[in-house]
């Protein structure tokens, strides 16, 4: 059974940091590209970070570039999102997403999400 389980969401003050984790199981994690998305109330889901299955290709939108860092540990089947200098506009539910396996990337899996609230 495929599972993506996010953790680490919390209430944090502006300027603070959080580290989100996503634990994967039920598929060959090392052959999947991994993504973090977020969705704020009343807004569309947006991509905030991606990492290739090889672990050496990254992508960030301008809104988080320089503040967020994605990483993966294929030995532990986990993908992490380090979020620094958090802003109120980063408040959202954050979702882990897996797309693979190589080479056709036909499968797509989602986690249940973890809430991040940035507020004083």
Secondary structure, DSSP 4 states (H G I P E B T S, - for coil): --EEEEE---EE-TT--EEEEEEEESS-GGGEEEEEEEE-TTS--EEEEEE-TTS--EE--TTTTTTEEEEEETTTTEEEEEE-S--GGG-EEEEEEEEE-TTT--EEEE---EEEEE--
